[in-house]
Amino acid sequence: VITKRWSKDMANQATEVTINQVKLHIIQGDITQQSTDAIVNAANPSLMGGGGVDGAIHRAGGPAILDECKQIVARQGQLPTGKAVMTTGGNLTAKYVIHTVGPIWHGGNKGEPELLASAYHESLKLAAENNLNSISFPSISTGAYGYPVNQASKLAIDAVITFLSHSTTPLREVVFVLFDSQTFGAYSSALRDIGEKGG
């Protein structure tokens, strides 16, 4: 299912693979600037904005996103870890923001891997259900939530490839947009490792 077309950049880092006609890319950049149909926000359960990616998306997207988040919380309560909801993109180039809550790292024995995989799976499912063609992800849970990036990157890429391999989806492009070179390197290594194993 995974086509053996691995694109590598100058540093020999794996940056792209195609799964079931869906392109999975890894880039270093600012997720708030992406023009995919949706960008994913690594939110907290209150959906009230915060630090890191969450704060940046709310700042760039403006008050419309927060207003919708407040309505969602008023309707259904706080967002559980591993679940996802969608709002409009406000002032962002992306039409929509998919908010998902990743797990806080407590050592790895409190269900963190399953919850992190669920955050990616639920976000992709929501994008597919809404007929979106493209989605950008940050590195969920590796900032203030403390998930070790070397573990999180493997899990994230595996979760996306598993979803794309087992679903017929309107998605045509999935992008990991990673802010710093260390995180980009970890995701690139994870993609290369999965490729060398043949997925």
Residue pairs with C-beta under 8 A, 6 or more apart in sequence:
1 19
1 20
1 165
1 199
2 17
2 18
2 19
2 161
2 165
2 195
2 198
2 199
3 17
3 18
3 19
4 195
5 16
5 17
5 18
6 14
6 16
6 17
6 192
6 195
7 14
7 15
7 16
7 17
8 14
8 15
8 192
9 15
9 188
13 26
13 184
13 185
13 188
13 189
13 192
14 26
14 188
14 189
14 191
14 192
14 195
15 25
15 26
15 27
15 188
15 191
16 23
16 24
16 25
16 26
17 23
17 24
17 161
17 191
17 195
18 24
19 161
19 164
19 165
19 199
20 164
20 165
20 168
20 169
21 172
22 164
22 169
22 171
22 172
22 173
22 174
23 172
23 173
23 174
24 157
24 160
24 161
24 164
24 174
24 175
24 176
24 191
25 173
25 174
25 175
25 176
26 175
26 176
26 178
26 184
26 187
26 188
26 191
27 175
27 176
27 177
27 178
27 184
28 177
28 178
28 179
28 180
28 181
28 184
29 177
29 178
29 179
30 56
30 177
30 179
31 39
31 40
31 53
31 56
31 57
31 136
31 137
31 138
31 177
31 179
32 39
32 56
32 57
32 59
32 60
32 61
32 92
33 93
34 93
34 94
34 136
34 175
34 177
35 93
35 94
36 94
36 134
36 135
36 136
36 173
36 175
37 94
37 95
37 96
37 127
37 132
37 133
37 134
37 135
38 86
38 89
38 94
38 95
38 96
38 97
38 98
38 127
38 132
38 134
38 135
38 136
39 57
39 89
39 92
39 94
39 96
39 97
39 98
39 135
39 136
39 177
40 84
40 97
40 98
40 99
40 100
40 123
40 135
40 136
40 137
40 138
40 140
41 53
41 54
41 57
41 97
41 98
41 99
41 100
41 138
42 52
42 53
42 54
42 100
42 101
42 102
42 138
42 139
42 140
42 141
42 143
42 145
43 50
43 54
43 69
43 79
43 99
43 100
43 101
44 50
44 54
44 101
45 78
45 79
45 80
45 81
45 101
46 73
46 78
47 69
47 70
47 72
47 73
47 78
47 79
47 85
47 99
48 66
48 69
48 70
48 73
49 55
49 58
49 66
49 69
50 144
51 143
51 144
52 143
52 144
53 138
53 143
53 179
57 65
57 92
57 97
58 65
58 66
60 91
60 92
61 89
61 90
61 91
61 92
61 97
62 90
62 91
63 90
64 87
64 88
64 90
64 91
65 87
65 88
65 89
65 90
65 97
68 87
68 88
69 87
69 99
72 79
72 85
72 87
73 79
79 85
79 99
79 100
79 101
80 101
81 101
81 102
81 103
81 115
81 119
82 100
82 101
82 102
82 103
82 114
82 115
82 116
82 118
82 119
82 122
83 100
83 101
83 118
83 119
83 122
84 98
84 99
84 100
84 119
84 122
84 123
84 125
84 126
85 98
85 99
85 126
86 96
86 97
86 98
86 99
86 126
86 130
87 96
87 97
87 99
88 95
88 96
88 97
89 95
89 96
89 97
90 97
94 136
96 130
96 132
98 123
98 126
98 127
98 135
100 119
100 120
100 122
100 123
100 140
101 119
102 115
102 116
102 119
102 140
102 141
102 145
102 147
103 110
103 111
103 112
103 115
103 116
103 119
103 141
103 145
103 147
104 112
104 141
104 145
104 146
105 112
105 141
105 145
105 146
105 147
105 148
106 112
108 151
112 141
112 147
113 151
113 155
116 140
116 141
116 147
116 152
116 155
116 156
116 159
117 155
117 158
117 159
119 140
119 141
120 137
120 140
120 156
120 159
120 160
120 163
121 159
121 162
121 163
123 135
123 137
124 135
124 160
124 163
124 164
124 167
124 169
124 171
124 174
125 163
127 135
127 171
128 167
128 169
128 170
128 171
131 170
132 170
132 171
133 170
133 171
133 172
133 173
134 171
134 172
134 173
134 174
134 175
135 171
135 173
135 174
135 175
136 174
136 175
136 176
136 177
137 156
137 160
137 174
137 175
137 176
137 177
138 176
138 177
138 178
138 179
139 149
139 152
139 153
139 156
139 176
139 178
139 179
139 183
139 187
140 147
140 152
140 156
141 147
141 152
142 148
142 149
142 152
142 153
142 183
149 182
149 183
149 186
150 186
150 189
150 190
152 186
153 183
153 186
153 187
153 189
153 190
154 190
154 193
154 194
156 176
156 187
156 190
157 176
157 187
157 190
157 191
157 194
158 190
158 194
160 174
161 194
161 199
163 169
164 171
164 174
165 199
176 187
178 184
178 187
